[in-house]
Every structure is written in structure tokens, then in C-alpha cells.
Amino acid sequence: MFYKELYVNDGNKPLKAIIRNYTADDFDQLIRIQKEAFPPPFPEELLWNTEQLTNHINLFQDGALCVEIGGRIVGSITGLLVRLDNGDEDHSWADITDNGYIRNHNPKGNTLYIVDISISPAYRKLGLGKWMMQSMYETVVKLGLERLLGGGRMPGYHLHSADMSIDQYVEKVLQGELKDPVVSFLLRCGRTPVRPVANYLEDEESMNYGMLMEWKNPFRV
């Protein structure tokens, strides 16, 4: 089981936060967070449902974490274990995560793959996403895995797609000439880029691209 207490700052006010495994008792709140974090036109059928959440806690509880403040769940992060070797990075989100149902979870996998991270909009300035990602890094170390990997949206790309390729866009983000809401966030979390993948997910803002980014276990180098 995972349980961690920490304080985050809301302006000058410290707030106690708890990061822990989520359970069946949390499902209603987790679904609420998904609706708050991904409002229309995001397809409602892509939000978590009870069957998916049940699989998360039954198949890989180590990869099912939430964060709560004042007894209210305000964010979650979910992962599964997969076996990926160099050159295996060409995949879609739907294929690698079993459309979020994680029935393909491999207990002998070498990679902790991030399925989803979501934070209620009212709590997004508290750094909770970074703390939850850090908790997943700790899980990688605990399990002795090689790395954490996941694909991020690139919602800023559609604004520049007429003028530059996806590789050029990524390079400008990495050089600090452009900021992408997701990629820039993942960089701040300590993730490093692997490469962009076409047809990773259906997302008009990202032009269906996903940016694979990893965190390597420093004890396995």
C-alpha cells in the first residue's frame, strides 16, 4: 500500500495533502474528477467508468493513486506494467492501456506505463500533478523497474502545425521557444523525451500525436 502526507502551498497558506491508493469507495469522486478535468467537447465515453476503476485496483493497486485535500479527492494518476524494449515505442494509447481497462497488465513488465493523470481544475496551481508523478517514480524504484513511460498530449501543436512539423514543434518546446501545456509540465516533473508518435490518440489539438516521455530508474542505470 502507498500512503504519503505532504504540504502544498495555496498562495501563502500551507495545505495538507495525502497521496494514497484509491479504493472502490473513491470511485464516485474519481469519476467526478474526470468530468471536471475533461469537460465537453471531450468525449464522455472516454472518462473513467466503474469497470475500468475496478480493474485498476484489482489488477495493479500499486499503480492506482489519488490525492486528497481536506478529505476531498482532487486528483488521480493510474498506471500499469508492460514489457517494452528499445524500439517498441510505436503504439497507441488505446493499445498499450487496453483502452484504460489494463487487462493487459503484465506483472513481469519492465516499464510502469502511465495511463492517465487528472487534477480538478480548482486545484491545478498547487503542484499536485508533480507530486503524484513523483509518487509513481517512487513506485518504479520500489518495484525495481527500468523506467516509467507515458505519452502526453500536445495541445499546443494545432496552433503551429501549418508552419512546422511535429519534430520541429517538439524541438522548439525543448529549446524553450514555445510552451506546450502538457509537454512543458512533464519536463518540469523530470520526464525526458523519447519521441513523438503519430496516431497515438484521437485529439484534434494534438493532431493525433502523442509525446512519449520517460523517467529512468537511477538505481538501474
Residue pairs with C-beta under 8 A, 6 or more apart in sequence:
1 20
1 21
1 61
2 19
2 20
2 21
2 62
2 65
2 135
2 138
2 139
3 18
3 19
3 20
3 21
4 18
4 19
4 20
4 135
5 16
5 17
5 18
6 16
6 17
6 19
6 131
7 14
7 15
7 16
7 17
8 14
8 15
8 17
8 69
8 126
8 127
8 128
8 131
9 15
9 126
9 127
10 125
10 126
15 69
15 70
15 126
16 69
16 70
17 67
17 68
17 69
17 126
17 128
17 131
18 67
18 68
18 69
19 65
19 66
19 67
19 131
19 132
19 135
20 65
20 66
20 68
21 57
21 61
21 62
21 64
21 65
21 66
22 30
22 53
22 56
22 57
22 64
22 65
22 66
22 73
22 76
23 57
24 53
24 54
24 57
26 66
26 73
27 50
27 53
27 54
29 66
29 72
29 73
30 48
30 53
30 66
30 73
30 76
31 47
31 48
31 49
31 50
31 53
33 73
33 74
33 75
33 76
33 118
33 119
33 120
34 47
34 48
34 118
35 44
35 47
36 120
36 121
36 122
37 118
37 119
37 120
37 121
38 46
38 47
38 118
46 100
48 100
48 116
51 101
52 100
52 101
52 102
53 64
55 101
55 102
55 103
56 63
56 64
56 78
56 102
57 64
59 80
59 102
59 103
59 105
60 79
60 80
60 81
60 102
60 105
60 107
62 139
62 142
62 143
63 78
63 79
63 80
63 81
63 102
63 112
63 115
63 136
63 139
64 76
64 78
65 76
65 77
65 78
65 132
65 135
65 136
66 73
66 75
66 76
66 77
67 73
67 74
67 75
67 76
67 128
67 131
67 132
68 74
69 123
69 126
74 119
74 120
74 122
74 123
74 128
75 117
75 118
75 119
75 120
75 123
75 128
75 129
75 132
76 116
76 117
76 118
76 132
77 114
77 116
77 117
77 118
77 129
77 132
77 133
77 135
77 136
78 100
78 102
78 114
78 115
78 116
78 117
79 112
79 113
79 114
79 115
79 136
79 139
79 148
79 150
80 97
80 102
80 104
80 105
80 106
80 109
80 112
80 113
80 115
81 105
81 106
81 107
81 108
81 109
81 110
81 111
81 112
81 113
81 143
81 145
82 96
82 104
82 105
82 106
82 109
82 111
82 113
83 106
83 108
83 109
83 110
83 111
84 109
84 110
84 111
84 113
84 149
85 110
89 149
89 194
89 195
89 197
89 212
90 197
91 197
91 200
92 197
92 199
92 200
92 201
93 151
93 200
93 201
93 210
94 201
96 104
96 113
97 104
97 113
97 115
98 104
100 115
100 116
102 115
109 145
110 145
110 146
110 147
111 145
111 146
111 147
111 148
111 149
112 136
112 139
112 140
112 143
112 145
112 147
112 148
112 149
113 148
113 149
113 150
114 136
114 148
114 149
114 150
115 150
117 129
117 132
117 133
119 128
119 129
129 185
129 189
130 185
130 188
130 189
133 186
133 189
133 190
133 191
134 189
134 190
136 148
137 148
137 190
137 215
140 147
140 148
140 215
140 217
141 217
141 219
144 217
144 219
144 220
145 217
145 220
146 216
146 217
146 220
147 214
147 215
147 216
147 217
147 220
148 191
148 214
148 215
149 194
149 212
149 213
149 214
150 191
150 212
150 213
150 214
151 197
151 200
151 201
151 210
151 211
151 212
151 213
152 182
152 183
152 185
152 186
152 210
152 211
152 213
153 182
153 201
153 203
153 205
153 206
153 210
153 211
154 166
154 169
154 170
154 180
154 182
154 183
154 196
154 205
154 206
154 207
154 209
154 210
154 211
155 180
155 181
155 182
155 203
155 205
155 206
156 169
156 173
156 178
156 179
156 180
156 181
156 205
157 166
157 169
157 180
157 205
157 206
157 207
157 209
158 204
158 205
158 206
158 207
160 169
160 178
161 169
161 207
164 172
166 196
166 198
166 207
166 209
167 196
169 178
169 180
170 183
170 193
170 196
170 211
172 178
173 179
173 180
173 183
173 184
174 187
174 193
182 211
183 193
183 211
183 213
186 211
186 213
187 213
189 215
190 215
191 213
191 214
191 215
192 213
192 214
192 215
192 216
193 211
193 212
193 213
194 212
194 213
194 214
195 211
195 212
196 209
196 210
196 211
196 212
197 209
197 210
197 211
197 212
198 208
198 209
199 208
200 206
200 208
200 209
200 210
201 208
201 210
202 208
